[in-house]
Amino acid sequence: MPPFTVLHVCMGNICRSPMAERLLDHAVRERLARAGATSPAEELLHSHSAGTGGWHAGEEMNPPAARQVKARGADPNGFIARKLRSDLIDAADLVLTATADQQEYVVALRPDAAERTFVLGEFGRLLASVDLAALPAAVPTPDAVYARGVALVEAVHAARGTSTPLAADDLDDPWGRGDQAFTRVADEIEDTVDPLARALMPEAPASA
C-alpha cells in the first residue's frame, strides 16, 4: 500500500542507482511544488536503491555521482549503500535496474517481480507509448498516486509484451571514469525519471 515504492538497482549501489533514487525523488518534489500540492512527497512516493553486490555496503555515494545529484538540485546527503535483499523487491511496486543483467538478477531472486521489473532505459522508452489519460486520475494523495502508479506499471508491462530490453537501454557504469561519464549517465537517468514523475503526479494546481 502507499506510498508508491520505486526500487533502483545497480551493481555496487554507489553510482547509478543512488543517482536514480535521488533524481526521481527530486523530480517528484518539483512536480508537486509546481502543482501547489501540500502533501509531503515521502507520503506519496518512496524512491530508494540497492546493489546486487555488497562490496560498498555502508559507504556514501561515489563523489562524482553526488556532484551530479547536487548540481541538478537534488540532495545527496544521508545516502548509505546496501546490498539488495529479497524483501526490498517484495515491497517494491516498480523495480528499475541499470542493466539487463541486473534485471535478470532481480527476477531470479523473485520471479513474481518480473512484471514490475524493468531496465531503466527500457521503462522510459515504453512509457512514451502509454496513454496516460487512461490511468486513474493524477491526484496528490497517497491512495491516488499509488493506484495511478500500479496502473502505470501494468500499462508499461503490457506495452513490453514479449519483447526484451535493447542494448541501448542499459546504463553504462561510470565508476572510475570521471565527471563526463557521470554527466552522461545522469542525463540518461533523468530521461526516464522526469517523465515518470510527470506521469505519476498532478499537472494542474491542486484544489483546496
GROMACS elastic network, one bead per residue, 0.5 to 0.9 nm:
[ bonds ]
;  ai    aj funct       b0    kb
    1     4     6  0.71841   500
    1     5     6  0.89254   500
    1   142     6  0.88135   500
    1   143     6  0.78907   500
    1   146     6  0.71403   500
    2     5     6  0.76795   500
    2    43     6  0.72402   500
    2    44     6  0.67016   500
    2    45     6  0.76219   500
    2    46     6  0.88198   500
    2   142     6  0.55475   500
    2   143     6  0.61225   500
    2   144     6  0.89377   500
    2   145     6  0.79402   500
    2   146     6  0.55877   500
    2   147     6  0.87350   500
    3    42     6  0.72965   500
    3    43     6  0.54490   500
    3    46     6  0.60569   500
    3   142     6  0.58290   500
    3   143     6  0.77423   500
    3   145     6  0.77177   500
    3   146     6  0.62117   500
    4    43     6  0.85141   500
    4    44     6  0.62305   500
    4    46     6  0.61298   500
    4    47     6  0.85284   500
    4    92     6  0.78914   500
    4    93     6  0.63145   500
    4    94     6  0.82876   500
    4   142     6  0.77472   500
    4   143     6  0.87313   500
    4   145     6  0.67690   500
    4   147     6  0.83013   500
    4   149     6  0.65062   500
    4   150     6  0.78240   500
    5    44     6  0.87113   500
    5    45     6  0.57830   500
    5    47     6  0.60437   500
    5    48     6  0.79281   500
    5    91     6  0.73810   500
    5    92     6  0.50890   500
    5    93     6  0.52227   500
    5    94     6  0.65138   500
    5    95     6  0.86014   500
    5   146     6  0.84547   500
    5   149     6  0.89100   500
    6    21     6  0.81953   500
    6    45     6  0.75636   500
    6    46     6  0.61643   500
    6    48     6  0.64850   500
    6    49     6  0.81801   500
    6    92     6  0.57461   500
    6    93     6  0.60605   500
    6    95     6  0.58269   500
    6    96     6  0.73627   500
    7    17     6  0.86676   500
    7    21     6  0.77003   500
    7    46     6  0.82977   500
    7    47     6  0.61436   500
    7    48     6  0.52204   500
    7    49     6  0.51870   500
    7    50     6  0.75173   500
    7    88     6  0.75539   500
    7    89     6  0.73335   500
    7    91     6  0.88079   500
    7    92     6  0.59155   500
    7    93     6  0.79282   500
    7    94     6  0.62921   500
    7    96     6  0.62431   500
    7    97     6  0.83246   500
    8    13     6  0.88814   500
    8    16     6  0.85886   500
    8    17     6  0.51761   500
    8    18     6  0.76244   500
    8    20     6  0.66707   500
    8    21     6  0.62731   500
    8    47     6  0.75815   500
    8    48     6  0.61915   500
    8    50     6  0.65039   500
    8    51     6  0.84441   500
    8    94     6  0.85413   500
    8    95     6  0.59070   500
    8    97     6  0.57483   500
    8    98     6  0.77711   500
    8   120     6  0.84845   500
    9    12     6  0.87313   500
    9    13     6  0.70829   500
    9    16     6  0.80572   500
    9    17     6  0.53570   500
    9    18     6  0.85769   500
    9    20     6  0.89885   500
    9    48     6  0.88845   500
    9    49     6  0.56755   500
    9    50     6  0.52207   500
    9    51     6  0.54651   500
    9    52     6  0.71028   500
    9    84     6  0.76747   500
    9    95     6  0.73417   500
    9    96     6  0.62013   500
    9    98     6  0.62527   500
    9    99     6  0.87196   500
    9   102     6  0.71892   500
    9   103     6  0.83516   500
    9   106     6  0.86102   500
   10    13     6  0.57369   500
   10    14     6  0.84607   500
   10    15     6  0.80206   500
   10    16     6  0.62149   500
   10    17     6  0.53286   500
   10    18     6  0.86575   500
   10    49     6  0.81286   500
   10    50     6  0.68307   500
   10    52     6  0.63944   500
   10    53     6  0.86251   500
   10    96     6  0.88242   500
   10    97     6  0.58731   500
   10    98     6  0.51723   500
   10    99     6  0.73485   500
   10   102     6  0.66735   500
   10   173     6  0.88479   500
   11    14     6  0.83599   500
   11    15     6  0.87662   500
   11    16     6  0.84058   500
   11    17     6  0.83436   500
   11    50     6  0.81194   500
   11    53     6  0.57339   500
   11    54     6  0.85242   500
   11    83     6  0.89097   500
   11    98     6  0.81380   500
   11   102     6  0.74911   500
   11   173     6  0.87188   500
   12    15     6  0.74675   500
   12    16     6  0.86930   500
   12    17     6  0.85661   500
   12    50     6  0.76578   500
   12    52     6  0.65246   500
   12    53     6  0.54818   500
   12    54     6  0.65292   500
   12    55     6  0.65035   500
   12    56     6  0.59660   500
   12    57     6  0.79218   500
   12    81     6  0.76599   500
   12    82     6  0.80816   500
   12    83     6  0.76917   500
   13    16     6  0.69578   500
   13    17     6  0.56957   500
   13    18     6  0.62193   500
   13    49     6  0.69496   500
   13    50     6  0.52709   500
   13    52     6  0.78604   500
   13    53     6  0.80353   500
   13    54     6  0.83329   500
   13    56     6  0.71681   500
   13    57     6  0.78827   500
   13    61     6  0.78153   500
   13    80     6  0.86469   500
   13    81     6  0.53609   500
   13    82     6  0.65916   500
   13    83     6  0.75054   500
   13    84     6  0.89257   500
   14    17     6  0.70171   500
   14    18     6  0.59813   500
   14    19     6  0.83487   500
   14    50     6  0.87426   500
   14    51     6  0.80944   500
   14    56     6  0.71503   500
   14    57     6  0.88103   500
   14    59     6  0.75059   500
   14    60     6  0.68609   500
   14    62     6  0.52266   500
   14    63     6  0.89129   500
   14    65     6  0.76918   500
   14    79     6  0.89122   500
   14    80     6  0.82845   500
   14    81     6  0.60582   500
   14    82     6  0.88802   500
   14   175     6  0.86760   500
   15    18     6  0.57306   500
   15    19     6  0.62827   500
   15    20     6  0.88242   500
   15    61     6  0.64316   500
   15    62     6  0.57342   500
   15    63     6  0.86286   500
   15    64     6  0.80633   500
   15    65     6  0.54258   500
   15    66     6  0.81986   500
   15   173     6  0.78681   500
   15   174     6  0.73336   500
   15   175     6  0.67593   500
   15   182     6  0.83484   500
   16    19     6  0.53126   500
   16    20     6  0.62865   500
   16    21     6  0.86791   500
   16    65     6  0.75383   500
   16    98     6  0.68702   500
   16   171     6  0.77750   500
   16   172     6  0.86408   500
   16   173     6  0.71783   500
   16   174     6  0.78018   500
   16   175     6  0.87774   500
   16   182     6  0.86099   500
   16   185     6  0.75514   500
   16   186     6  0.78353   500
   16   189     6  0.82433   500
   17    21     6  0.59862   500
   17    22     6  0.86548   500
   17    48     6  0.82595   500
   17    49     6  0.57645   500
   17    50     6  0.69980   500
   17    51     6  0.76767   500
   17    96     6  0.86595   500
   17    97     6  0.77045   500
   17    98     6  0.70853   500
   18    22     6  0.62165   500
   18    23     6  0.84002   500
   18    48     6  0.76207   500
   18    49     6  0.62040   500
   18    50     6  0.80561   500
   18    61     6  0.67650   500
   18    62     6  0.89171   500
   18    65     6  0.77811   500
   18    66     6  0.84675   500
   18    69     6  0.88362   500
   18    76     6  0.82887   500
   18    79     6  0.76963   500
   18    81     6  0.81195   500
   19    22     6  0.54146   500
   19    23     6  0.58766   500
   19    24     6  0.83928   500
   19    61     6  0.84865   500
   19    65     6  0.62881   500
   19    66     6  0.74054   500
   19    68     6  0.76446   500
   19    69     6  0.60993   500
   19    76     6  0.82126   500
   19   186     6  0.68912   500
   19   189     6  0.77454   500
   20    23     6  0.51947   500
   20    24     6  0.59409   500
   20    25     6  0.84513   500
   20    47     6  0.84620   500
   20    48     6  0.85200   500
   20    49     6  0.81856   500
   20    69     6  0.89032   500
   20    96     6  0.89679   500
   20   186     6  0.78170   500
   20   189     6  0.60439   500
   20   190     6  0.77503   500
   20   193     6  0.72555   500
   21    24     6  0.56185   500
   21    25     6  0.64235   500
   21    26     6  0.88090   500
   21    46     6  0.89772   500
   21    47     6  0.52555   500
   21    48     6  0.51508   500
   21    49     6  0.60741   500
   22    25     6  0.50941   500
   22    26     6  0.61081   500
   22    27     6  0.86178   500
   22    47     6  0.72635   500
   22    48     6  0.78191   500
   22    69     6  0.69010   500
   22    74     6  0.62996   500
   22    75     6  0.67370   500
   22    76     6  0.68692   500
   23    27     6  0.60813   500
   23    28     6  0.86056   500
   23    69     6  0.65918   500
   23    72     6  0.78509   500
   23    73     6  0.84947   500
   23    74     6  0.61917   500
   23    75     6  0.85094   500
   23   186     6  0.85857   500
   23   189     6  0.79290   500
   23   190     6  0.69857   500
   23   193     6  0.70367   500
   23   194     6  0.81682   500
   24    27     6  0.50425   500
   24    28     6  0.62143   500
   24    29     6  0.86416   500
   24    47     6  0.68561   500
   24   189     6  0.87537   500
   24   190     6  0.77749   500
   24   192     6  0.88280   500
   24   193     6  0.51322   500
   24   194     6  0.67962   500
   24   196     6  0.79841   500
   24   197     6  0.68824   500
   25    28     6  0.52258   500
   25    29     6  0.62740   500
   25    30     6  0.87186   500
   25    41     6  0.79435   500
   25    42     6  0.84502   500
   25    45     6  0.77313   500
   25    46     6  0.76515   500
   25    47     6  0.60493   500
   25    48     6  0.88432   500
   25    74     6  0.79053   500
   25   193     6  0.88008   500
   25   197     6  0.84536   500
   26    29     6  0.51081   500
   26    30     6  0.61749   500
   26    31     6  0.85577   500
   26    72     6  0.87344   500
   26    73     6  0.73122   500
   26    74     6  0.53460   500
   26    75     6  0.78935   500
   27    30     6  0.51786   500
   27    31     6  0.61360   500
   27    32     6  0.86645   500
   27    74     6  0.84762   500
   27   190     6  0.86658   500
   27   193     6  0.72011   500
   27   194     6  0.57988   500
   27   195     6  0.89290   500
   27   196     6  0.87140   500
   27   197     6  0.59133   500
   27   198     6  0.81828   500
   28    31     6  0.50554   500
   28    32     6  0.61819   500
   28    33     6  0.85985   500
   28    41     6  0.70219   500
   28    45     6  0.79538   500
   28   193     6  0.89092   500
   28   194     6  0.80496   500
   28   196     6  0.86872   500
   28   197     6  0.51651   500
   28   198     6  0.77219   500
   28   200     6  0.83384   500
   28   201     6  0.70989   500
   29    32     6  0.51726   500
   29    33     6  0.61651   500
   29    34     6  0.87021   500
   29    40     6  0.85673   500
   29    41     6  0.59532   500
   29    42     6  0.89693   500
   29   197     6  0.88413   500
   30    33     6  0.50965   500
   30    34     6  0.62537   500
   30    35     6  0.86434   500
   31    34     6  0.52520   500
   31    35     6  0.62771   500
   31    36     6  0.87376   500
   31    37     6  0.87937   500
   31   197     6  0.70539   500
   31   198     6  0.69371   500
   31   201     6  0.66036   500
   31   202     6  0.74506   500
   31   203     6  0.74314   500
   32    35     6  0.50234   500
   32    36     6  0.62140   500
   32    37     6  0.52516   500
   32    38     6  0.77323   500
   32    39     6  0.81870   500
   32    40     6  0.88716   500
   32    41     6  0.74939   500
   32   140     6  0.75998   500
   32   201     6  0.68168   500
   32   202     6  0.71598   500
   32   203     6  0.82693   500
   32   205     6  0.87262   500
   32   206     6  0.88549   500
   33    36     6  0.50894   500
   33    37     6  0.60686   500
   33    38     6  0.79445   500
   33   205     6  0.89141   500
   34    37     6  0.77252   500
   34   203     6  0.76835   500
   34   204     6  0.80931   500
   34   205     6  0.71273   500
   35   140     6  0.88545   500
   35   201     6  0.84981   500
   35   202     6  0.63332   500
   35   203     6  0.57088   500
   35   204     6  0.53558   500
   35   206     6  0.57828   500
   36   204     6  0.81666   500
   36   205     6  0.50206   500
   36   206     6  0.56385   500
   36   207     6  0.84653   500
   37    40     6  0.83948   500
   37   140     6  0.63995   500
   37   202     6  0.85003   500
   37   205     6  0.69134   500
   37   206     6  0.53707   500
   37   207     6  0.82759   500
   38    41     6  0.86382   500
   38   140     6  0.81193   500
   38   206     6  0.83119   500
   39    42     6  0.85582   500
   39    43     6  0.71705   500
   39    44     6  0.76021   500
   39   140     6  0.65194   500
   39   141     6  0.67417   500
   39   142     6  0.83759   500
   40    43     6  0.55209   500
   40    44     6  0.70234   500
   41    44     6  0.52543   500
   41    45     6  0.61987   500
   41    46     6  0.82067   500
   41   140     6  0.89210   500
   42    45     6  0.53931   500
   42    46     6  0.58202   500
   42    47     6  0.85457   500
   43    46     6  0.75088   500
   43   141     6  0.81340   500
   43   142     6  0.60657   500
   44   140     6  0.73348   500
   44   141     6  0.65595   500
   44   143     6  0.80291   500
   44   144     6  0.86645   500
   44   145     6  0.62086   500
   44   146     6  0.73038   500
   45   142     6  0.79377   500
   45   145     6  0.77618   500
   45   146     6  0.80002   500
   49    81     6  0.80252   500
   49    82     6  0.79202   500
   49    83     6  0.89832   500
   49    84     6  0.80800   500
   49    88     6  0.89209   500
   50    53     6  0.86351   500
   50    54     6  0.89494   500
   50    81     6  0.66472   500
   50    82     6  0.53088   500
   50    83     6  0.53542   500
   50    85     6  0.80982   500
   50    88     6  0.85208   500
   51    54     6  0.66804   500
   51    55     6  0.89396   500
   51    56     6  0.86446   500
   51    57     6  0.85147   500
   51    81     6  0.75706   500
   51    82     6  0.62860   500
   51    84     6  0.51989   500
   51    85     6  0.89845   500
   52    82     6  0.89251   500
   52    83     6  0.59487   500
   52    84     6  0.54184   500
   52    85     6  0.85578   500
   52   102     6  0.72067   500
   52   105     6  0.76328   500
   52   106     6  0.83585   500
   53    56     6  0.78186   500
   53    57     6  0.84009   500
   53    82     6  0.83925   500
   53    83     6  0.57132   500
   53    84     6  0.73431   500
   54    57     6  0.51805   500
   54    58     6  0.89547   500
   54    81     6  0.83306   500
   54    82     6  0.63796   500
   54    84     6  0.78869   500
   55    82     6  0.87636   500
   55    83     6  0.81565   500
   56    59     6  0.55468   500
   56    60     6  0.84736   500
   56    81     6  0.62263   500
   56    82     6  0.71393   500
   56    83     6  0.82146   500
   57    60     6  0.87391   500
   57    80     6  0.72551   500
   57    83     6  0.62278   500
   58    79     6  0.89587   500
   58    80     6  0.52850   500
   58    81     6  0.51355   500
   58    82     6  0.62489   500
   59    62     6  0.83470   500
   59    79     6  0.80850   500
   59    80     6  0.54601   500
   59    81     6  0.53377   500
   59    82     6  0.81513   500
   60    63     6  0.82142   500
   60    66     6  0.89012   500
   60    76     6  0.89315   500
   60    77     6  0.84801   500
   60    78     6  0.77037   500
   60    79     6  0.56843   500
   60    80     6  0.50657   500
   60    81     6  0.62918   500
   61    64     6  0.83805   500
   61    65     6  0.65220   500
   61    66     6  0.59282   500
   61    76     6  0.73046   500
   61    77     6  0.85313   500
   61    78     6  0.89372   500
   61    79     6  0.62402   500
   61    80     6  0.69608   500
   61    81     6  0.71012   500
   62    65     6  0.53330   500
   62    66     6  0.62218   500
   62    67     6  0.87680   500
   62   175     6  0.80721   500
   63    67     6  0.61540   500
   63    68     6  0.87337   500
   64    67     6  0.50290   500
   64    68     6  0.64098   500
   64    69     6  0.88037   500
   64   175     6  0.86472   500
   64   178     6  0.71156   500
   64   179     6  0.59353   500
   64   182     6  0.66111   500
   64   183     6  0.87899   500
   65    68     6  0.51643   500
   65    69     6  0.63446   500
   65    70     6  0.87129   500
   65    76     6  0.85144   500
   65   174     6  0.88634   500
   65   175     6  0.88810   500
   65   179     6  0.82929   500
   65   182     6  0.64008   500
   65   183     6  0.85320   500
   65   186     6  0.81406   500
   66    69     6  0.50754   500
   66    70     6  0.61424   500
   66    71     6  0.84781   500
   66    75     6  0.81789   500
   66    76     6  0.54032   500
   66    77     6  0.82603   500
   67    70     6  0.51766   500
   67    71     6  0.59460   500
   67    72     6  0.85941   500
   67    76     6  0.80647   500
   67   179     6  0.86100   500
   68    71     6  0.51073   500
   68    72     6  0.62880   500
   68    73     6  0.88895   500
   68    74     6  0.87090   500
   68    76     6  0.89785   500
   68   179     6  0.83154   500
   68   182     6  0.71069   500
   68   183     6  0.65856   500
   68   186     6  0.68031   500
   69    72     6  0.53913   500
   69    73     6  0.66918   500
   69    74     6  0.52702   500
   69    75     6  0.64138   500
   69    76     6  0.60640   500
   69   186     6  0.80558   500
   70    73     6  0.52345   500
   70    74     6  0.51140   500
   70    75     6  0.56711   500
   70    76     6  0.63466   500
   71    74     6  0.73641   500
   72    75     6  0.88909   500
   75    78     6  0.85624   500
   76    79     6  0.63655   500
   82    85     6  0.89128   500
   84    87     6  0.86089   500
   84    88     6  0.69479   500
   84    89     6  0.80477   500
   84   106     6  0.87447   500
   85    88     6  0.54739   500
   85    89     6  0.69255   500
   85   109     6  0.86846   500
   86    89     6  0.52243   500
   86    90     6  0.62775   500
   86    91     6  0.88125   500
   86   106     6  0.83774   500
   86   109     6  0.65243   500
   86   110     6  0.68443   500
   87    91     6  0.62115   500
   87    92     6  0.86956   500
   88    91     6  0.52841   500
   88    92     6  0.63402   500
   89    92     6  0.52294   500
   89    93     6  0.83550   500
   89    94     6  0.86350   500
   89    95     6  0.72434   500
   89   106     6  0.75425   500
   89   109     6  0.85727   500
   89   110     6  0.72247   500
   89   113     6  0.72047   500
   90    93     6  0.81971   500
   90   110     6  0.76353   500
   90   112     6  0.86904   500
   90   113     6  0.73843   500
   92    95     6  0.63910   500
   92   113     6  0.87230   500
   92   116     6  0.84526   500
   93   113     6  0.88785   500
   93   116     6  0.66881   500
   93   117     6  0.88592   500
   93   146     6  0.87888   500
   93   149     6  0.78915   500
   93   150     6  0.67353   500
   93   153     6  0.79855   500
   94   113     6  0.86677   500
   94   115     6  0.89286   500
   94   116     6  0.51273   500
   94   117     6  0.61227   500
   94   118     6  0.79938   500
   94   149     6  0.84944   500
   94   150     6  0.81666   500
   94   153     6  0.68897   500
   95   103     6  0.84482   500
   95   106     6  0.84920   500
   95   113     6  0.81844   500
   95   116     6  0.61148   500
   95   118     6  0.62676   500
   95   119     6  0.82828   500
   95   120     6  0.86363   500
   96    99     6  0.89006   500
   96   103     6  0.77914   500
   96   116     6  0.85112   500
   96   117     6  0.59963   500
   96   118     6  0.51366   500
   96   119     6  0.54501   500
   96   120     6  0.50158   500
   96   121     6  0.87429   500
   96   123     6  0.76979   500
   97   100     6  0.72466   500
   97   101     6  0.86047   500
   97   102     6  0.58751   500
   97   103     6  0.56485   500
   97   106     6  0.84845   500
   97   117     6  0.75293   500
   97   118     6  0.62321   500
   97   120     6  0.55450   500
   97   121     6  0.87845   500
   97   170     6  0.84730   500
   97   171     6  0.88076   500
   98   101     6  0.85328   500
   98   102     6  0.67953   500
   98   103     6  0.79329   500
   98   118     6  0.88982   500
   98   119     6  0.58347   500
   98   120     6  0.58193   500
   98   121     6  0.79274   500
   98   169     6  0.83838   500
   98   170     6  0.58298   500
   98   171     6  0.52350   500
   98   172     6  0.79035   500
   98   173     6  0.84756   500
   99   102     6  0.53197   500
   99   103     6  0.64413   500
   99   104     6  0.88669   500
   99   118     6  0.88524   500
   99   119     6  0.56241   500
   99   120     6  0.75282   500
   99   121     6  0.85758   500
   99   165     6  0.89224   500
   99   167     6  0.86948   500
   99   169     6  0.73128   500
   99   171     6  0.60820   500
   99   172     6  0.81077   500
  100   104     6  0.62702   500
  100   105     6  0.86128   500
  100   118     6  0.80404   500
  100   119     6  0.58326   500
  100   164     6  0.88491   500
  100   165     6  0.66543   500
  100   166     6  0.84779   500
  100   167     6  0.81498   500
  100   169     6  0.80452   500
  100   170     6  0.65572   500
  101   104     6  0.51530   500
  101   105     6  0.62980   500
  101   106     6  0.88420   500
  102   106     6  0.62305   500
  102   107     6  0.86167   500
  102   119     6  0.80404   500
  103   106     6  0.52001   500
  103   107     6  0.62891   500
  103   108     6  0.85687   500
  103   114     6  0.84598   500
  103   117     6  0.65502   500
  103   118     6  0.63482   500
  103   119     6  0.62207   500
  104   107     6  0.51353   500
  104   108     6  0.59848   500
  104   109     6  0.86130   500
  104   114     6  0.87331   500
  105   108     6  0.50976   500
  105   109     6  0.63517   500
  105   110     6  0.86903   500
  106   109     6  0.52079   500
  106   110     6  0.61699   500
  106   111     6  0.78275   500
  106   113     6  0.76639   500
  106   114     6  0.80667   500
  106   117     6  0.76471   500
  107   112     6  0.73019   500
  107   113     6  0.60162   500
  107   114     6  0.54431   500
  107   117     6  0.74802   500
  108   111     6  0.56985   500
  108   114     6  0.88918   500
  109   113     6  0.87590   500
  110   113     6  0.55594   500
  110   114     6  0.75932   500
  111   114     6  0.56534   500
  111   115     6  0.88953   500
  112   115     6  0.73141   500
  112   116     6  0.86445   500
  113   116     6  0.55158   500
  113   117     6  0.60835   500
  114   117     6  0.52353   500
  114   118     6  0.80333   500
  115   118     6  0.81016   500
  115   153     6  0.81567   500
  115   154     6  0.76206   500
  115   157     6  0.60756   500
  115   158     6  0.89285   500
  116   153     6  0.63214   500
  116   154     6  0.75634   500
  116   156     6  0.88679   500
  116   157     6  0.70990   500
  117   123     6  0.88850   500
  117   157     6  0.87941   500
  118   121     6  0.81840   500
  118   122     6  0.63561   500
  118   123     6  0.58062   500
  118   157     6  0.86159   500
  118   165     6  0.81988   500
  119   122     6  0.50953   500
  119   123     6  0.62145   500
  119   124     6  0.87390   500
  119   165     6  0.69576   500
  119   169     6  0.65505   500
  119   170     6  0.67106   500
  119   171     6  0.86658   500
  120   123     6  0.52787   500
  120   124     6  0.63939   500
  120   125     6  0.87246   500
  120   169     6  0.68342   500
  120   170     6  0.72683   500
  120   171     6  0.77775   500
  120   189     6  0.74717   500
  120   192     6  0.68661   500
  120   193     6  0.85866   500
  121   124     6  0.51056   500
  121   125     6  0.61046   500
  121   126     6  0.86225   500
  121   165     6  0.84201   500
  121   166     6  0.86276   500
  121   168     6  0.75068   500
  121   170     6  0.62533   500
  121   171     6  0.74092   500
  121   188     6  0.76973   500
  121   189     6  0.77765   500
  121   191     6  0.81736   500
  121   192     6  0.66348   500
  122   125     6  0.51197   500
  122   126     6  0.61719   500
  122   127     6  0.84191   500
  122   160     6  0.86832   500
  122   164     6  0.87086   500
  122   165     6  0.58654   500
  122   166     6  0.71963   500
  122   168     6  0.85289   500
  122   169     6  0.51903   500
  122   170     6  0.80225   500
  122   192     6  0.89134   500
  123   126     6  0.52435   500
  123   127     6  0.58498   500
  123   128     6  0.87993   500
  123   153     6  0.89868   500
  123   156     6  0.70444   500
  123   157     6  0.86877   500
  123   160     6  0.87444   500
  123   169     6  0.85342   500
  123   192     6  0.72424   500
  124   127     6  0.50730   500
  124   128     6  0.67230   500
  124   169     6  0.87459   500
  124   191     6  0.70398   500
  124   193     6  0.76956   500
  124   195     6  0.74674   500
  124   196     6  0.76433   500
  125   128     6  0.58038   500
  125   129     6  0.77091   500
  125   169     6  0.81570   500
  125   192     6  0.78553   500
  126   129     6  0.55317   500
  126   130     6  0.71011   500
  126   156     6  0.59754   500
  126   157     6  0.84168   500
  126   159     6  0.63932   500
  126   160     6  0.67799   500
  127   130     6  0.53745   500
  127   131     6  0.87664   500
  127   152     6  0.83551   500
  127   153     6  0.89373   500
  127   155     6  0.83453   500
  127   156     6  0.58927   500
  127   159     6  0.82685   500
  127   192     6  0.84433   500
  127   195     6  0.79440   500
  127   196     6  0.77827   500
  127   199     6  0.87334   500
  128   131     6  0.83580   500
  128   195     6  0.83218   500
  129   156     6  0.81056   500
  129   159     6  0.73399   500
  130   133     6  0.87939   500
  130   134     6  0.86075   500
  130   152     6  0.79526   500
  130   155     6  0.64814   500
  130   156     6  0.65884   500
  130   159     6  0.73566   500
  131   134     6  0.56805   500
  131   135     6  0.74780   500
  131   155     6  0.83914   500
  132   135     6  0.54222   500
  132   136     6  0.85668   500
  132   152     6  0.78016   500
  132   199     6  0.68063   500
  133   136     6  0.78978   500
  133   137     6  0.80000   500
  134   137     6  0.85962   500
  135   138     6  0.82167   500
  135   147     6  0.86911   500
  135   148     6  0.60416   500
  135   149     6  0.87634   500
  135   151     6  0.62862   500
  135   152     6  0.68124   500
  135   155     6  0.86394   500
  136   139     6  0.88240   500
  136   144     6  0.74448   500
  136   145     6  0.86400   500
  136   147     6  0.66943   500
  136   148     6  0.51127   500
  136   149     6  0.88121   500
  136   151     6  0.73849   500
  136   152     6  0.89342   500
  137   144     6  0.70967   500
  137   145     6  0.84215   500
  137   147     6  0.87826   500
  137   148     6  0.68770   500
  137   202     6  0.83022   500
  138   141     6  0.87848   500
  138   144     6  0.67311   500
  138   145     6  0.66065   500
  138   148     6  0.68107   500
  138   199     6  0.80699   500
  138   200     6  0.64145   500
  138   201     6  0.55989   500
  138   203     6  0.78625   500
  139   142     6  0.85724   500
  139   143     6  0.88258   500
  139   144     6  0.56706   500
  139   145     6  0.65208   500
  139   148     6  0.88638   500
  139   200     6  0.87129   500
  139   201     6  0.68260   500
  139   202     6  0.56227   500
  139   206     6  0.76316   500
  140   143     6  0.86685   500
  140   144     6  0.68191   500
  140   145     6  0.64745   500
  140   201     6  0.65844   500
  140   202     6  0.64438   500
  140   206     6  0.73627   500
  141   144     6  0.53155   500
  141   145     6  0.61078   500
  141   146     6  0.84533   500
  142   145     6  0.53838   500
  142   146     6  0.60472   500
  142   147     6  0.86058   500
  143   146     6  0.51357   500
  143   147     6  0.61339   500
  143   148     6  0.85957   500
  144   147     6  0.51667   500
  144   148     6  0.61034   500
  144   149     6  0.84382   500
  145   148     6  0.50941   500
  145   149     6  0.58919   500
  145   150     6  0.85238   500
  145   200     6  0.63027   500
  145   201     6  0.69980   500
  146   149     6  0.50713   500
  146   150     6  0.61472   500
  146   151     6  0.85449   500
  146   200     6  0.87006   500
  147   150     6  0.53187   500
  147   151     6  0.61952   500
  147   152     6  0.85300   500
  148   151     6  0.51335   500
  148   152     6  0.59839   500
  148   153     6  0.86798   500
  148   199     6  0.85937   500
  148   200     6  0.64592   500
  148   201     6  0.88846   500
  149   153     6  0.62433   500
  149   154     6  0.86239   500
  149   199     6  0.83849   500
  149   200     6  0.61259   500
  150   153     6  0.52439   500
  150   154     6  0.63128   500
  150   155     6  0.86949   500
  151   154     6  0.50524   500
  151   155     6  0.61551   500
  151   156     6  0.86834   500
  152   155     6  0.50253   500
  152   156     6  0.61893   500
  152   157     6  0.85384   500
  152   199     6  0.80445   500
  152   200     6  0.80752   500
  153   156     6  0.51339   500
  153   157     6  0.60864   500
  153   158     6  0.85296   500
  154   157     6  0.50903   500
  154   158     6  0.61459   500
  154   159     6  0.86491   500
  155   158     6  0.50086   500
  155   159     6  0.62084   500
  155   160     6  0.86582   500
  156   160     6  0.62310   500
  156   161     6  0.88603   500
  157   161     6  0.65251   500
  158   161     6  0.53000   500
  158   162     6  0.89350   500
  159   162     6  0.89887   500
  159   163     6  0.89681   500
  160   163     6  0.56680   500
  160   164     6  0.76534   500
  160   165     6  0.89054   500
  161   164     6  0.86127   500
  163   166     6  0.89831   500
  165   168     6  0.81878   500
  165   169     6  0.63516   500
  165   170     6  0.82561   500
  166   169     6  0.52737   500
  166   170     6  0.75891   500
  167   170     6  0.59392   500
  168   171     6  0.78743   500
  171   174     6  0.86661   500
  171   185     6  0.65261   500
  171   188     6  0.75558   500
  171   189     6  0.81163   500
  172   181     6  0.84924   500
  172   185     6  0.69079   500
  173   176     6  0.87649   500
  173   177     6  0.85339   500
  173   181     6  0.85038   500
  173   182     6  0.86454   500
  173   185     6  0.81218   500
  174   177     6  0.53661   500
  174   178     6  0.73155   500
  174   179     6  0.85141   500
  174   180     6  0.88504   500
  174   181     6  0.54336   500
  174   182     6  0.55665   500
  174   184     6  0.88551   500
  174   185     6  0.71972   500
  175   178     6  0.76246   500
  175   181     6  0.84527   500
  175   182     6  0.80206   500
  177   180     6  0.77081   500
  177   181     6  0.59862   500
  177   182     6  0.76582   500
  178   181     6  0.58262   500
  178   182     6  0.66380   500
  178   183     6  0.89442   500
  179   183     6  0.60049   500
  179   184     6  0.86554   500
  180   183     6  0.51051   500
  180   184     6  0.63968   500
  180   185     6  0.87741   500
  181   184     6  0.52444   500
  181   185     6  0.62975   500
  181   186     6  0.86004   500
  182   185     6  0.51306   500
  182   186     6  0.59729   500
  182   187     6  0.84687   500
  183   186     6  0.51347   500
  183   187     6  0.61272   500
  183   188     6  0.86916   500
  184   187     6  0.51067   500
  184   188     6  0.63598   500
  184   189     6  0.87523   500
  185   188     6  0.50301   500
  185   189     6  0.62140   500
  185   190     6  0.86940   500
  186   190     6  0.62293   500
  186   191     6  0.86280   500
  187   190     6  0.51704   500
  187   191     6  0.63113   500
  188   192     6  0.70259   500
  189   192     6  0.55655   500
  189   193     6  0.61886   500
  189   194     6  0.83560   500
  190   193     6  0.50134   500
  190   194     6  0.53788   500
  190   195     6  0.80966   500
  191   194     6  0.61258   500
  191   195     6  0.69544   500
  192   195     6  0.56161   500
  192   196     6  0.62022   500
  192   197     6  0.87998   500
  193   197     6  0.61283   500
  193   198     6  0.86037   500
  194   197     6  0.51979   500
  194   198     6  0.63144   500
  194   199     6  0.86753   500
  195   199     6  0.60327   500
  195   200     6  0.86342   500
  196   199     6  0.50323   500
  196   200     6  0.62604   500
  196   201     6  0.86374   500
  197   200     6  0.52339   500
  197   201     6  0.59801   500
  198   201     6  0.55556   500
  198   202     6  0.74149   500
  198   203     6  0.74966   500
  199   202     6  0.80457   500
  202   205     6  0.75810   500
  202   206     6  0.75212   500
  203   206     6  0.83989   500
  204   207     6  0.88031   500
